[in-house]
């Protein structure tokens, strides 16, 4: 009798999940963005939200919850009801870096989320002010070695990908740089343009117009492949520097325990949105790239990225004591 009761319970749970997926969504979905409006994450979030809203016939709103290195938004979503109505757009800072370095983080970046779909990739570019004499990564490395620790580099905050890339460059080149953290890409870009910063690995979109008009010089792309927006700029790997394939990727997730049928329905809808020429053009015109993966591939990608980032975090001594 116990076995029969257990089987009946499993059937009822499965039926309930299937019914939830069939009727989902029946109300507004909130897509939480841990970054400020106007950045690459916001562009991707709003592009996906608009397409999902049209497909579902229900509002999908983007809510910006900024602060604590993405931890405020991530912890909020991790504690939300796992019903598919509260979603999160995150990347390596949310799912890997912040949980690894911040003792105060109140969430596990992998265990507390159901991964739904990867949506975009934003290459990071190694850029220098155009008034600097170095025109290649090799010349930059030579100048940094000769400067004996007096050159600096910008990041968008402690534990950010731009900081990890700067640390990786120091390891590869055998020199030291002064780290100057900023509250975002915008103020870092301003000082880079003004020549107060010697170099930076930053997201391509905000730097792209300045590289195109010659105010900044793009020396290399920190990505697995060249950017379609700057096809003449080689990757770090092409230039002989391994271990710089740390692009800024973004994906949509939900709280852990979200029914798989709901996850699959969301993933299928997002995949269709990303096939739209209008969505693809909107993303590529901003210097980003469509990077579409389903639930299982997305989860595997996060774990793969974790194996690349944790050694850098450890070697840099970034974990809070």
Secondary structure, DSSP 8 states (H G I E B T S, - for coil): -HHHHHHHHHHHHHHHHHHHHHH--SS-EEEEESS-TTSHHHHHHHHHHHHHHHHHTS-EEEEE---GGGHHHHHHHHTS-SSSSEEEEE-HIIIIIHHHH-TT--S-TTTTEEEEEEEEEE-EEEEEETTSS--SHHHHHHHHHHHTT--EEEESSTT-HHHHHHHHHHHHHT---EEEE-SSHHHHHHHHHHTSSSEEEEEHHHHHHHHHTTSEEEEEEESSS--GGGTTS-BTTTTT--S----EEEEEEEETT--HHHHHHHHHHHHHHHH-HHHHHHHHHTT-EEEEE-HHHHHHHHHHHHHHHHHHHHHHT-S--
